[in-house]
Amino acid sequence: MKTKKRPGQLAWAPNPGREVRVTTVGDRRALVENHLGVDAYSPELVRMRCRGGAVCLHGRGLSLREVRVGALIVAGVLDKVELDHDSPAG
C-alpha cells in the first residue's frame, strides 16, 4: 500500500515546549490547549493565562463548554483571538 506524503508546511507543528495552542472551528468554537488557568470570564471575554502572557477570546454569548486540566472549549460567536505577551523584565 502506497502512502501519500504531505508537504512539510502542512504538517501539524510539534509542541514540545507546551506552548499555548488555540484551534478555532469557524467563528463558533475554540479549543485552547496548554493554558495555565482562567483569569476572566464573561459572555464577551474569556482570558486565560499561558506561558509568556495570556490568550483572550472576545465575542458574544461566550460560554465554557468543556473544561479539563490544561484545555478548554469556548463556544459562542468569536470576534477576535488575542495574544497578550508579557513584557520582558528589565
mmCIF file of the C-alpha atoms, coordinates in Angstrom:
data_MODEL
# 
_entry.id   MODEL 
# 
loop_
_atom_site.group_PDB 
_atom_site.id 
_atom_site.type_symbol 
_atom_site.label_atom_id 
_atom_site.label_alt_id 
_atom_site.label_comp_id 
_atom_site.label_asym_id 
_atom_site.label_entity_id 
_atom_site.label_seq_id 
_atom_site.pdbx_PDB_ins_code 
_atom_site.Cartn_x 
_atom_site.Cartn_y 
_atom_site.Cartn_z 
_atom_site.occupancy 
_atom_site.B_iso_or_equiv 
_atom_site.pdbx_formal_charge 
_atom_site.auth_seq_id 
_atom_site.auth_comp_id 
_atom_site.auth_asym_id 
_atom_site.auth_atom_id 
_atom_site.pdbx_PDB_model_num 
ATOM 1  C CA . MET A 1 1  ? 0.000   0.000  0.000  1.00 0.00 ? 1  MET A CA 1 
ATOM 2  C CA . LYS A 1 2  ? 1.433   3.322  -1.062 1.00 0.00 ? 2  LYS A CA 1 
ATOM 3  C CA . THR A 1 3  ? 1.164   6.251  1.366  1.00 0.00 ? 3  THR A CA 1 
ATOM 4  C CA . LYS A 1 4  ? 0.905   9.868  0.302  1.00 0.00 ? 4  LYS A CA 1 
ATOM 5  C CA . LYS A 1 5  ? 3.364   12.359 1.719  1.00 0.00 ? 5  LYS A CA 1 
ATOM 6  C CA . ARG A 1 6  ? 2.145   15.722 2.962  1.00 0.00 ? 6  ARG A CA 1 
ATOM 7  C CA . PRO A 1 7  ? 4.160   18.840 2.229  1.00 0.00 ? 7  PRO A CA 1 
ATOM 8  C CA . GLY A 1 8  ? 6.169   19.904 5.282  1.00 0.00 ? 8  GLY A CA 1 
ATOM 9  C CA . GLN A 1 9  ? 4.375   23.239 5.604  1.00 0.00 ? 9  GLN A CA 1 
ATOM 10 C CA . LEU A 1 10 ? 1.034   21.460 6.066  1.00 0.00 ? 10 LEU A CA 1 
ATOM 11 C CA . ALA A 1 11 ? 2.189   19.066 8.781  1.00 0.00 ? 11 ALA A CA 1 
ATOM 12 C CA . TRP A 1 12 ? 0.932   19.774 12.305 1.00 0.00 ? 12 TRP A CA 1 
ATOM 13 C CA . ALA A 1 13 ? 3.610   21.681 14.197 1.00 0.00 ? 13 ALA A CA 1 
ATOM 14 C CA . PRO A 1 14 ? 5.163   19.777 17.108 1.00 0.00 ? 14 PRO A CA 1 
ATOM 15 C CA . ASN A 1 15 ? 4.608   21.379 20.507 1.00 0.00 ? 15 ASN A CA 1 
ATOM 16 C CA . PRO A 1 16 ? 7.477   20.193 22.730 1.00 0.00 ? 16 PRO A CA 1 
ATOM 17 C CA . GLY A 1 17 ? 7.547   23.370 24.862 1.00 0.00 ? 17 GLY A CA 1 
ATOM 18 C CA . ARG A 1 18 ? 3.881   23.062 25.818 1.00 0.00 ? 18 ARG A CA 1 
ATOM 19 C CA . GLU A 1 19 ? 3.137   26.417 24.177 1.00 0.00 ? 19 GLU A CA 1 
ATOM 20 C CA . VAL A 1 20 ? -0.462  27.567 24.183 1.00 0.00 ? 20 VAL A CA 1 
ATOM 21 C CA . ARG A 1 21 ? -2.398  26.336 21.156 1.00 0.00 ? 21 ARG A CA 1 
ATOM 22 C CA . VAL A 1 22 ? -5.700  27.844 20.024 1.00 0.00 ? 22 VAL A CA 1 
ATOM 23 C CA . THR A 1 23 ? -7.756  25.977 17.426 1.00 0.00 ? 23 THR A CA 1 
ATOM 24 C CA . THR A 1 24 ? -10.925 27.611 16.121 1.00 0.00 ? 24 THR A CA 1 
ATOM 25 C CA . VAL A 1 25 ? -13.799 25.983 14.287 1.00 0.00 ? 25 VAL A CA 1 
ATOM 26 C CA . GLY A 1 26 ? -15.271 28.774 12.225 1.00 0.00 ? 26 GLY A CA 1 
ATOM 27 C CA . ASP A 1 27 ? -16.397 31.611 14.471 1.00 0.00 ? 27 ASP A CA 1 
ATOM 28 C CA . ARG A 1 28 ? -18.441 29.459 16.875 1.00 0.00 ? 28 ARG A CA 1 
ATOM 29 C CA . ARG A 1 29 ? -15.978 27.346 18.867 1.00 0.00 ? 29 ARG A CA 1 
ATOM 30 C CA . ALA A 1 30 ? -12.375 27.425 20.086 1.00 0.00 ? 30 ALA A CA 1 
ATOM 31 C CA . LEU A 1 31 ? -10.197 24.799 21.747 1.00 0.00 ? 31 LEU A CA 1 
ATOM 32 C CA . VAL A 1 32 ? -7.451  26.276 23.939 1.00 0.00 ? 32 VAL A CA 1 
ATOM 33 C CA . GLU A 1 33 ? -4.726  23.839 24.988 1.00 0.00 ? 33 GLU A CA 1 
ATOM 34 C CA . ASN A 1 34 ? -1.867  24.266 27.460 1.00 0.00 ? 34 ASN A CA 1 
ATOM 35 C CA . HIS A 1 35 ? -3.360  27.245 29.291 1.00 0.00 ? 35 HIS A CA 1 
ATOM 36 C CA . LEU A 1 36 ? -2.499  27.834 32.946 1.00 0.00 ? 36 LEU A CA 1 
ATOM 37 C CA . GLY A 1 37 ? -5.925  28.879 34.214 1.00 0.00 ? 37 GLY A CA 1 
ATOM 38 C CA . VAL A 1 38 ? -8.835  31.222 33.526 1.00 0.00 ? 38 VAL A CA 1 
ATOM 39 C CA . ASP A 1 39 ? -8.264  34.841 34.634 1.00 0.00 ? 39 ASP A CA 1 
ATOM 40 C CA . ALA A 1 40 ? -11.530 36.390 33.434 1.00 0.00 ? 40 ALA A CA 1 
ATOM 41 C CA . TYR A 1 41 ? -14.831 35.015 32.211 1.00 0.00 ? 41 TYR A CA 1 
ATOM 42 C CA . SER A 1 42 ? -17.907 36.799 30.875 1.00 0.00 ? 42 SER A CA 1 
ATOM 43 C CA . PRO A 1 43 ? -20.222 36.411 27.857 1.00 0.00 ? 43 PRO A CA 1 
ATOM 44 C CA . GLU A 1 44 ? -17.955 38.862 25.978 1.00 0.00 ? 44 GLU A CA 1 
ATOM 45 C CA . LEU A 1 45 ? -14.454 37.793 27.132 1.00 0.00 ? 45 LEU A CA 1 
ATOM 46 C CA . VAL A 1 46 ? -12.572 34.680 28.215 1.00 0.00 ? 46 VAL A CA 1 
ATOM 47 C CA . ARG A 1 47 ? -8.977  35.356 29.291 1.00 0.00 ? 47 ARG A CA 1 
ATOM 48 C CA . MET A 1 48 ? -6.548  32.530 30.097 1.00 0.00 ? 48 MET A CA 1 
ATOM 49 C CA . ARG A 1 49 ? -3.016  32.694 31.483 1.00 0.00 ? 49 ARG A CA 1 
ATOM 50 C CA . CYS A 1 50 ? -0.327  30.975 29.459 1.00 0.00 ? 50 CYS A CA 1 
ATOM 51 C CA . ARG A 1 51 ? 3.448   30.831 29.412 1.00 0.00 ? 51 ARG A CA 1 
ATOM 52 C CA . GLY A 1 52 ? 4.668   34.269 28.435 1.00 0.00 ? 52 GLY A CA 1 
ATOM 53 C CA . GLY A 1 53 ? 1.343   36.081 28.693 1.00 0.00 ? 53 GLY A CA 1 
ATOM 54 C CA . ALA A 1 54 ? -2.341  35.445 28.100 1.00 0.00 ? 54 ALA A CA 1 
ATOM 55 C CA . VAL A 1 55 ? -4.870  34.417 25.467 1.00 0.00 ? 55 VAL A CA 1 
ATOM 56 C CA . CYS A 1 56 ? -8.060  36.476 25.175 1.00 0.00 ? 56 CYS A CA 1 
ATOM 57 C CA . LEU A 1 57 ? -11.139 35.337 23.278 1.00 0.00 ? 57 LEU A CA 1 
ATOM 58 C CA . HIS A 1 58 ? -13.547 38.194 22.508 1.00 0.00 ? 58 HIS A CA 1 
ATOM 59 C CA . GLY A 1 59 ? -17.087 37.678 21.281 1.00 0.00 ? 59 GLY A CA 1 
ATOM 60 C CA . ARG A 1 60 ? -20.760 37.385 22.139 1.00 0.00 ? 60 ARG A CA 1 
ATOM 61 C CA . GLY A 1 61 ? -22.561 34.743 24.162 1.00 0.00 ? 61 GLY A CA 1 
ATOM 62 C CA . LEU A 1 62 ? -19.314 33.020 25.127 1.00 0.00 ? 62 LEU A CA 1 
ATOM 63 C CA . SER A 1 63 ? -19.551 30.018 27.424 1.00 0.00 ? 63 SER A CA 1 
ATOM 64 C CA . LEU A 1 64 ? -17.191 27.324 28.664 1.00 0.00 ? 64 LEU A CA 1 
ATOM 65 C CA . ARG A 1 65 ? -18.401 24.071 27.130 1.00 0.00 ? 65 ARG A CA 1 
ATOM 66 C CA . GLU A 1 66 ? -15.761 21.693 28.401 1.00 0.00 ? 66 GLU A CA 1 
ATOM 67 C CA . VAL A 1 67 ? -13.015 22.320 30.939 1.00 0.00 ? 67 VAL A CA 1 
ATOM 68 C CA . ARG A 1 68 ? -10.106 19.963 31.610 1.00 0.00 ? 68 ARG A CA 1 
ATOM 69 C CA . VAL A 1 69 ? -6.711  20.474 33.191 1.00 0.00 ? 69 VAL A CA 1 
ATOM 70 C CA . GLY A 1 70 ? -4.788  22.497 30.632 1.00 0.00 ? 70 GLY A CA 1 
ATOM 71 C CA . ALA A 1 71 ? -7.534  22.548 27.978 1.00 0.00 ? 71 ALA A CA 1 
ATOM 72 C CA . LEU A 1 72 ? -10.971 24.033 27.478 1.00 0.00 ? 72 LEU A CA 1 
ATOM 73 C CA . ILE A 1 73 ? -13.576 24.621 24.800 1.00 0.00 ? 73 ILE A CA 1 
ATOM 74 C CA . VAL A 1 74 ? -15.243 28.022 24.430 1.00 0.00 ? 74 VAL A CA 1 
ATOM 75 C CA . ALA A 1 75 ? -18.482 28.276 22.440 1.00 0.00 ? 75 ALA A CA 1 
ATOM 76 C CA . GLY A 1 76 ? -20.336 31.354 21.219 1.00 0.00 ? 76 GLY A CA 1 
ATOM 77 C CA . VAL A 1 77 ? -19.719 33.916 18.490 1.00 0.00 ? 77 VAL A CA 1 
ATOM 78 C CA . LEU A 1 78 ? -15.980 34.559 18.354 1.00 0.00 ? 78 LEU A CA 1 
ATOM 79 C CA . ASP A 1 79 ? -14.974 38.001 17.095 1.00 0.00 ? 79 ASP A CA 1 
ATOM 80 C CA . LYS A 1 80 ? -11.285 38.076 17.969 1.00 0.00 ? 80 LYS A CA 1 
ATOM 81 C CA . VAL A 1 81 ? -8.480  35.905 19.367 1.00 0.00 ? 81 VAL A CA 1 
ATOM 82 C CA . GLU A 1 82 ? -5.766  37.972 21.020 1.00 0.00 ? 82 GLU A CA 1 
ATOM 83 C CA . LEU A 1 83 ? -2.355  37.020 22.399 1.00 0.00 ? 83 LEU A CA 1 
ATOM 84 C CA . ASP A 1 84 ? -1.065  39.332 25.140 1.00 0.00 ? 84 ASP A CA 1 
ATOM 85 C CA . HIS A 1 85 ? 2.662   38.892 25.662 1.00 0.00 ? 85 HIS A CA 1 
ATOM 86 C CA . ASP A 1 86 ? 4.345   39.680 28.979 1.00 0.00 ? 86 ASP A CA 1 
ATOM 87 C CA . SER A 1 87 ? 6.876   42.488 28.781 1.00 0.00 ? 87 SER A CA 1 
ATOM 88 C CA . PRO A 1 88 ? 10.469  41.302 29.224 1.00 0.00 ? 88 PRO A CA 1 
ATOM 89 C CA . ALA A 1 89 ? 11.871  42.179 32.627 1.00 0.00 ? 89 ALA A CA 1 
ATOM 90 C CA . GLY A 1 90 ? 14.368  44.952 32.647 1.00 0.00 ? 90 GLY A CA 1 
# 
